[in-house]
Amino acid sequence: MKKLILMTALFSLILTAITILKYESSKLDIKIEEAIDLKNKLKYDLSFLQAEWEYLSSPKNIEKLSKTHLDFTQVSLISIEEFLIILKSLRDLE
């Protein structure tokens, strides 16, 4: 009779331990799925932001933005003679 009670108690303990382990395992599976979903969302966001950055930093877009917001106009290069004249006039002012 003692053996039967002992075996029943041991069996109950083993079943309880298995149930607890299955519960913890299912909680970890849920956390893993959430982490995978978050990783996929972050990958999508990163690719979107990279595409947006490529567009924003494209030379055509930078030129367009500089014309719109900076009133930037391209300057033409001057010859060396013109530069020397400007330099001489600056020295004369000193």
HELIX and SHEET records of a PDB file:
HELIX    1   1 LYS A    2  LEU A   56  1                                  55    
HELIX    2   2 PRO A   59  HIS A   69  1                                  11    
HELIX    3   3 ILE A   80  LEU A   93  1                                  14    
END                                                                             
